């Protein structure tokens, strides 16, 4: 029964990128901790559009990184199956999930929040439902960037266009990815610039092909790095991958899951006639990346 469950303050939204707009809603839920409520974020086991139209938008933030970030923020994650609730009316979702399941005594969401079958419920609807049962409801203000609402769609477009600083500004953290280090051709090592090769997870937002200033995390330490994303036009290679030269690090990372954070687009892909020309360009790219990472806000 509800009375036997701890009272919660629930953050509602999509939270697929955990951007600044999402964090406004989470901060709202966290503020109720001082009043004895447990801050909870309600998450779906998969993106709703996967169930509704058969395809989810490309992922901006991997689930394991999102879980770590939410844990650091101090909010409890509650997962539900979208398939189990997609046909509930707004009233049924409110009663069955927010009140019965979560014992919500406070609810936080954005102005554009939609819920219930066919998105029939709005932020105004949830405010009315909350009033009827004495649950507090906070509709958070819009969070904008360059006078436009921050959205996951805008962030995906910025990443795909190579506009990483803009994406990072809207996210409130540096766009990043983690994947296993795999064996490449090791030509970079022969030129004195060893690299780690990684493939992007399926369904992930892949940045525009080119060379980026980056930071690579190894055993909790951040190293300046330079990352090439693309097909490596100077060599025959199948598939888009991420190839990163980590400055100041020497060690074997094969088989390990390594995180790369992108800072800024440096240049587009180029094809070189010789390894000497490629090596000279890598040296130039490394110097540029060091300059950019040196200005990075800590």
N, C-alpha and C positions, 0 to 999 in steps of 0.2 A: 504494500500500500504506500501511497505517496508520503504519508506522515512519517514513515520509517526511513525514508531516504533523505540524505543531506540536501539542503537547499542550495540551489545553484544560480549563477548568473551566466547566461548562455550567449555566446557570440555566434551570429548567424551570417552566412554568406557562402560564396563559392570557394574562396581561399586557394585558388589554383596557382597563384604566383606569390602569395604572401607579400603583396606590395604595400605601399604606404596607406592606401585606402583601407585595405584589410586590417592593417595594424591599428588604425583608428578604432575599428570595431572591437578588436581584441583588447586594446587599452581600456576601452569602456567597460568590458566584462571584468577585467582585472581590478578596476577601481572599486568594485563591490566586495573585494576580499576584506577590506577594512570593516565592512558591516557583517562579516561572518559568513558570507556566501562563497561557495567554491566556484571559481571561474572555470568555465567549460567552453570548449569550441566544438561545434557540431560539424563533423566531416563525413562526406560520402565515401564509400569504398571504391568508387570510380566516378569519373566526371559524368554528370547527368546527361550530357549530349551523346555519350556512348550508348546509353539506353534509348534515348529518344530518337536519334537519327542514325545511329550505327557508327558514328565516328566522333572521337573526342578531339578537342583542339590540341595542338602540339603542346607538350609539357614545358613549362618555364622553369619549374623547380622540382627536382626529384623528391619523391615522397620521403626518403630517408633523411634528406637534408632538411626538409620542412619539419619533420618530426623533431629533429634536434633543435631547430630554431624555436619551435613552440615550447619545447621543454625548457630551454634557456629563458624564455619569457615567463614561465611559471604558470602556464595554463594547461588544464587537463584536456586531452583529446578524447572525444566520444565518436565512434564510427557507427554509421548505420548504412544499410543497403538501400541505394536509390530505387532499385526495382521493388523493394518492399513497401516504399512509401509514395511512389510516383502517382498512384491513383487515388490517394487520400485527398479529400477536400481540404481547404485551408483550415476549417474548423476541426476536422479529424486529425490533421497533422499537429495542430496546436494542442489539442486535448491528449492525444495518444503519445506523442513524442515529447513535447516540451513540458507538459504538466505531469502526465503519468510516469513517463520514463525518466525524465531528468529533474522533475520537481523544481522547475524554473520559477524563481521569485523575482528575477530580473532578466530582461532580454535586450540585447544590443544588436542593431543591424544598420545598414546604410539605407539611404532614401530609395535606391533602386532595387531593394531586396524583393524577390518574388518567391512564392512558395505555394504548395498545394497543386492539385491536378491542373495541368495546362497553365501553370503560373498564375492562377486566378487570384492568389493572395498577394497583397501589396504591403508596404510598410504601414500605410494607414489602417489596413485591415488588422494587422498584428497588433497595432497600438490599441485598437478597439477591443480586440479579444483579451488583451492583457488587462485593460481597465475593468472588464466584467468580473475577473477573478482576483483582482488586487495584485497582479504581478506588474512590477515596474517595467516600463518600456522606454528605451533611449534610442532615438533615431539619430545616428551620427551625421555630422555635416560632410558635404562632399570634400574630397581631397583632390586638388588640381595641380597640374604642371603646365606651365605656359598657358594659363587661363582655360585649360580643357581638363575634363574629368580624367583622372588616372584610371586606366583599365588594363586588364590583361591583354586585350586585343591591341592596344597601343604599344604595349611593351613587346609583344611578339613581333610587331611590324618593325619596331626600332632595332631589335636584335637581328632580324632577317635582313635589314638594310645595313647592318654593320655599325649602327649608331649606338654603341655600347654605353658611352657616358650618359646619353639620354635615358636609356633603359635602366641603368644603375640608379639614376636620380629618381626615377619613378618607383623602382623597387625598394630603395632605401638600403640596399646592400649590393654587393658586386655579383653580377650574373656569373654563375658557376656551374660546373658539372663534374661528376665523378664517374670514372669507369676504369676497367682493368687495363693495365699497361701490357701491350702485346708486342711481339717481335716485328720489326720492320726490316728494311734492307741494310740498316746500320751504316749508310753512306755518310750521315752526319758525323758519326764517331770518327770515321776515317779522315774527315776534314777538321777534326778538333772541336766539333760542335755536337756532342752526343744529344740525342733527342729521345723522348718517350712518345710512343705511338698509342693512340687511344681511338676507339670508335664511339660514336654517340649512341645513347640508348634509343631503342625504337620509340617513335612517337615524340621525340624531343625536339624543341625548337633549335634548329641549327643556324648559327650565324652565317652571314654572307662570307663567301670564300675570300681568303686573304690572310694577311699577317697582322697579328694583334700583340700589343703590349699586354702582359699577363703576370699573374702571381701564382705560383704553384705551392701547394701545402704538402709537406713531407714530415710525418711524425710530429705534427702540430706546429712546425716551423714554416714560415712563409719565405719563399725565395723569389726574387725577380726572375722573370722568364719571358720568352718570346714564343708565340704560338702561331703555327701555320694551319689554317683550316681549308681543306679542299682536296683536290685530286693530285697534288704534287706534279705540276705540268712538266717539270724537268725530267721526270721518270715515268715509266709505265706503271700505273698503279690503279687498282680497282677500288671504287668506293670512296666516299668522303670521310676523311679522318681528321683527327687533331694531332699535330706533331709539335712537341714543345721542347725547346732547349732551356734547361734550368740552370741559371747562372749561379755559380758558387756551390754547386752540389755535385758530388761524385759518389756514385753508388748504384747498385743493381736494384731496379724497381720492377722488373718483369714479374707479372702475375699479381701485382699489388693494385688495390683500388686507390687511385690518386685524384685529388681535387685540383682543378685548374679554375682560376678566377680571371675573367677578361676585364681589361681596363679601357683599352682604346684601340681603334682600328688604325693601323700604320700605313698599309698599302695593299693594293690588289695583287693577285697572283701574277707571277712572271715566269717565263721560260728562259733558262740560261744555256748558253752554248757550251760552257765548260764548268767544271767543278770549281776552278779558281774564281770565276765570275760569281758563282753561287756562294762560295765561301766569303767573298768580299761583301756581298749583299747581306748575308747573315750577320756579319760583323757590324755593319751599319744598322741593321734592324735591332740588334742587341743593344747598341749604344742608345738608340731612340727609346727602346723599352725601359732601359735603366733610368733615363731622364724622366719618363712618364711615371714610373713607379716611385721615383724619388719625391715626386710632388703629391703622391697619394695621401689622402687624409687617413690618419690612424684612428 
